Amino acid sequence: MHIPFLSLAGQHEAIRAEVLAAITEVYDRQWFVLGEQVAAFEQEYSQAGGVVHAIGVGNGLDALHLSMRALGVRPGDEVLVPSNTYIATWLAITQAGGVPVPVEPDPRTSNLDPARLAAAITPRTRGIVPVHLYGQPCEMSAILDVATRYGLWIVEDNAQAQGATWQGQLTGSFGQVNATSFYPSKNLGALGDGGAVTTNDATLAHAVRRLRNYGTERRYVSETIGYNSRLDELQAAVLRVKLRYLSEWNRQRCELAAWYSKYLADIPGLRLPFVATGAEPVWHLYVVHTSGRDALRQHLAAAGIETLVHYPVPPHLQPAYAHLGLPVGALPVAEELAATCLSLPLWPGMTEAQVIVIAETIRYFY
């Protein structure tokens, strides 16, 4: 049996007629940038996310970068960031002129460890970027306590956690300003690149809207150095359709994760995901950890089961960040997680039978 790591076929087939109708409406109206669809999606997404403002931008990296710019990050400003995350989180800080300061995660959740934050704070620290990795909410109460105590802002990277909650509050609504991605593989995915910034602060929302559109408020008049990073009308129209199904798709993800946890329980040498008390994840990824990761992955591939590794090289070991002078061994928790993590197939439309096949194949390996 071939089981792909990701399949969008079931999701897309079910909403095919709605999506094509939405695309046709944009095509016939012939307004493709910053029109009615983007405005409507921004309103609907902000309501769904429990925030006042949502601003559609070109992609998730831009959402993070423009958030930093709106907050006034200056050259040399330090921003606390997880040591294990997709490199875009670090790149956004660098692009804004800041310096990413890695903080090790809680090895149980792979998320930023609030207990380690205070030790990383210096007089140049300006903010914290929690990443809700794999769709698992960070422990936002403790992170907020640290931010309040030291006068720091928070930008949540919510790209993998659309619909997740911490103690009943939606992720992407805690920070002064927050960022998400609508890359096609995300829980809420476009048919190409897309992203959004969310905030309850009208001043920050205004700043992001200006920055995304060449720094302009009036046509052909740039009040500041801006960018061209606008969610287009076609993607917004598709996302409006998909947003209506997000809760159901997340419910299916939670069901699949529960089946994995049931059928993979008590395998010596295989560590399953840990959910912190107060967290309600949306399971963008189901990630296990094992010292025999590469051999297990080859075993699954031979059985027709696709897997991925998120992420094999921590940011501090990427050539792009060699200038930080953080050698192998500098961030051992991140390095251990990178060496042992394995993402199993998980997508709306998967069946319990497929999960059982994967689990039985893994049990056979051990």
N, C-alpha and C positions, 0 to 999 in steps of 0.2 A: 504493500500500500504506500503510495506517495502522499506525503503530507507536507504541503508548503509551509514555510515559516509564516508567510502572510498571504492572505487572499482577500481581495476586495470584491470578488465576483458576486458573492451572495448579497452583500450590502448594496452594491450598485445595481444589480438586477432588480431588486425589490423597489428601488426608487427611480428606475430608469426613465419612466414616463414623466415624472415630476421634474427631474433634472433637465431633461431635454426641453420641456416646456419653459422652464426658467431661462435656459440658454437662448431659446428662440425669442423670448420676450426681449432680452437684451440686444440680440442681433437685429431684431426688427425696429427697436427704438433708436438704435445707432448712437447711443451715448455710452462710452466704454470706460471712462475714468471719472471717479468721484461724482457719481450720479445717485439716483434714487436707490439702487440696490445696495450700494455701500452704506448710505445713510440708514436704510432700513435694517441692514444686518448689524450695524453698530448699535442701534437701539435694542434690537432683539438679543444680541450677545451680552450687552451690559445688563439687561434684565435677567437673563439666564445665569449670569455670573455674580449677581448680587452686588453690582457696582453702579455708580452713576454714569460713568463715561467709558466708552470703548472707542478706540481709534484704529481703524484698519490700516495696516502697513504692508510692505512688500514681502516680508518673511520674518521668521522668529529672531534671527540675528539682528535685523534692523529694529525689531521691537525692543530688544534689550539695549541696543546702542542708543536709540532715540530716548529711551527712558533715562539712561545715564546723562545724556546731553541736557534733557529737560531739568534734571536735578542739579545741573551745574558742575558736573565732575570736571576737575581741572588737572593739568599735567602734574603728576606726582601724588595725586590723591590715592590713598590705599582703599581697596574694597575687598572685604572678606568674601571668599568664594570657596565652594567645596573643592577638595583636592581631586575628587573623582566625579567627573561630569563630562558631557560632550564639550568639546573645545570651544564651541560658540559662546558659552557662558563667559569664558576668559577673554575671548576675542572682543566681545562688546566693550568690556572694561578698557582693554588696550586701545581700541579704536577711539574711545572717548578721551584718551589721554591718561587714564588712571593706571594703577598698578594692581594686578590681581594678587592677593595674599591668600594662599591656600590654607584651608583648615580641614583637618582630617574628619572623616565621617564616623558615625556610629557603625561598627562593622555588622551589627545585626540588621539594620535597616538600609545601609548604604547611603543614608542621608546625612546632611550636616549635623555634627554633634554639638548641641548648644553648650555643653560643658567645656568645650575647647575654645569657644569664641573669645572670652575675656583675655586669655593669654596672648592672643594674636593682635590685640588692639594697641595701637600706638597713637601719638598725637596727630598723625597724618591720616588716620582711619576716618572714612566718611560714611561708609555704608556696608550693608550685608546683602548678599544675593543667595538666598536659599533656593535650591533646585529640588522640586518634588519629583525625584528620580523614579523612573519606572511606573509612575502613577501613584507612588506612595507619598502621602502628605508628610512634610517635615513637621517637627514638633514646634509649631509656630508660637505657642504660648511662651515657652522658654526663650525662644529667639527674640520675640518682641520685648520680653523683660530686659534682655541684654541691650537691645537697641535703645530702649527708653533710658536705661541707666547711663549709657554713654553718649546719648544724643546722636544716634546714627539713624540714617534712613534705611528702608528695606525695599528692594526690588525682587519680587518673586519671579523665578523662572518656572512658569506653569505649563510649559510646552507639552509635557507628558501627562498632565493631571487634570485635564478639563472635566469638571464635574466631581472631583474628589473633595472631601471635607476634612477639616481638623476641628474636633469638638463642635461639630455641627455647622461650622462656617466654611464656605466654599474657598478652596485655594484660589489664588489670583485676586483675592479681595482684602488681604491683610496689609500689603505694603503700601507705601506712599504712591507707588506706581509699579505696575507689574507687566510681564511680557508673556506672550504665548505664540505658538507656531501652528499653522494649519497645513504643514507638510502632509502629503497624501497618506502617510502611514500613521498619522496621529489619530487619537480617538475621534477628534473632529477634524477631518482632513479635506482639503480642497482638491482640485484636479491639477494642481501645480503648486507653486510656492504661494505663501500668504502668511500673514501674522497679524497680531493685534496688541495694543497696549491698553491696559485697564487701570482706572484710578477713580477715586472719589473726590479728587482735588481738581477744581475747575481751572485753576491757573496752570497746573501741570498738563491737563488735557489740552488746553489752548496752545501751550508750548509745543507739544508733540504734533498737533495738527499743523502748526506752522512749519516745524522742522521737516515733516514728511513731504512737504510740497514746496521745495526750493526756498524755504524760509519766508514764504510770502503769505500775506493776508489779503492783499489786493493784487490783482493780476499784473504781472510784470514789475512788481515792486517787492524786492527782497529785503525784509527788515533785519534778517540775520543770515548767517551762513547755513543753508539748509541742504536737503537731500531730495532725491527723487525716489520715494519709497511709499507707493500707494497701492493698497489693495484694489485690484481692478473689478469692474462691474460684473464680469463673467464669473469670477471666483466668488464674489459676494453672493451672487444669485444662487450658485451651487451650495454654498455654505448655509444659506437661509433654509434650503430644503433639508440639508443634513442635520442642522441644529435641532429640528423637530424630532429626530430619531436618536439623538445622543443619549438620552436617559435609557432607552431600551438597549442600545448597543453596549452601554456601560454595564447594564444589568447582566447581559450575556457574558461580558468579560469577567464579572464577579463570579458567575456560576461556573465558568471554565476554570478559574483559579481555585475555587472550592473543590472541584473534581481533581485537579492536579494535586492539591494538598492531601486529599483523601487517598488517592491511589499511589502517591509517592511517599507516604508516611513511613517512618521507621526504617529507612534504608541507610545503613551505616556508611559514612563517608559522603553523604549527599545532604547539603544544608538547604532547607527550603526557605522561602521568603518569611520574614518576620514582620508583623503588623503591630505598630506601637499602639498602646491604649489611647483612645481618642481619635485615631485615624480611620477614615473610611476611604480606602484606595479605589481606583478605577482600573487598575491592572492594565496599563498600557503595555507592560511587559511582565512575563512571569519568569523570574531569574533565579536559577539555582546556583549553588557554589560547590565545587569539588576540586580537589587537588589533581584529579585525573581528567580535567576538563577537555583537553585536546583529544585524548583517547576516546572519551565518551562521545564527543562530537563526531569523530570518525565512525564510531560504531553506529550512531544514529543515522548518519549519512548513508552508510552501507545498507541500512534498512529502508531507505527512501524518506527519511525524516529530516527536514531542513531545520537548522538552528542558526543563530547569530551570536556574536559576542559584542556586548555593549558595556564597556568599550575596551579594546585590547591594550591601548597605550594611554596612560594618564596624561593630562595636559602638561605637567611639569617635565615629562620625558619626551615631549614632542620637540622636534628641531626648532619650531617657531618660538619656543620659550627656553631655549638653551641659555639665553642671556641672563636668566634669573639665577643660574648657578645652582640648581637643585639636582644633584646627581641621583643615580639609582640608590635606593635606601633612605633618601631624605624624607619620603612620605610613605612609610611602610604599609599603612592600612590601605591607602589607595592602590598601591602596587599589588598587594595581596588580593584585593577584590578584582583588579583587572586580570590577574593571572588565573583566577578560579571561577569567574562568572560565566554562565551560559544561559542564553535566552531561548526558551522553548516556544513552539508555535502557539499563538493565541490570537484569535480574531473572531468577531461576531460571525456566526454561521458554522463554526466548528461544532462537532458533535461530541457527546460523552464517549462514544465508541472510539473516536480518534484519540481522545485523551487516554483511554485505556490502552490502546495500542502503543502509544508513546511511553506510558508508564511501564508496561510489561517489557518493552524493549530496554528501558533503562534498568529495570530489575534484573533482567537477564545479564546485562553487562556486569552488574555488581555480584 
